[in-house]
Amino acid sequence: MNGLLTGLLARRETSLIEEIEKLEKRIVHMENQADAECWLLKEDIRQAQFEADCKLIEEYEEGIRTGLPKEEILASLVNGALHRIKAPMQ
């Protein structure tokens, strides 16, 4: 009887260890996936910042070409930036 209980407990323990190992692998997989998604989001943010910088430079160059005073160009750029900042908040 004692041997039977020991065997049952050993199988139960083995089963629990296997389940824990499966959960650990699943957690590691989920962490890796989250890291990859975070990296992709950071790249998206960098790309968006780059595109915004390019747009500002183009607007500045356009103002220079049209002969606007630098104060007007800068005021226009600041107003445009403020508008873009406020738009997502609304």
N, C-alpha and C positions, 0 to 999 in steps of 0.2 A: 504494500500500500504506500509506504514511504517512497519507494522508487518510482511509483506511478505519479505521485504528486510532484516529485522532483522533475520528472520528465515533462509533465504538463507545464510546470513553471518555467522550465528551460525553453520550451517551445514558445510560450507566451512572451518571455523576455526577448527571444530572437525575433519574434514578430514585431515587437515594439521597437527594437533597435533598427530593424529594416524600415519601419515607418518613419522613424526619426531621420534616418539617412536620406530617405526620399524627400522629406520635407526640407532638409538642409540643402539638397541639390536644387530643389524648386526655389528656395529663397535665394541662393547664389545666382540662379538663372534670372530671377526677377530683378536682382540688384544689377546684374550685368546689362539687362535690357533697359533699366532706368538710367544707368550711366550713359548708354548709347543714345538714348532719347535726349538726355540733358546736353550731350555734346552736340547733337543735331540742332537743338534749340539755340545753343550758344553760337553756332555757325550761322543760323538764320538771323540772329540779332546782329552779328558782325556784318552780314551782308546788307541788312536794312540800314545800319549806320553808315556803311560805305556808300550806299545809294543816296542816302540823305545828304551826305557830305558832297557827293558829286552834283546833286541838284543845287545846293547852295553855291557851289563854285560856278556852275553854269549861270545861275541867276546873277551873281556878282559880275561875271564876265559880260553878260548881256547888258547890264547897267552901264558898265564901262564903255562898251561899243556904242551905246545910244547917247553917250555924253552926259549922263546924269551925274550930279555932284555925289561924291562918296557918302556924304551924310544921308542923302535921299536913298541911295542904294542900301546902306546899312539899315536905315529905318524900315525899308521895304522887306529886307531879309528878316529882321527881328519880328515884324508884324506877321510875315508868313510863317515863321517858326512858332510864334505864339498861337496862331490859328491852328497849325498842325497839332500842337500839344493839347489844345482845348478840345479839338474835334473828337478824339477817342473818349474823352471824359463825359461827353454829352450823351 
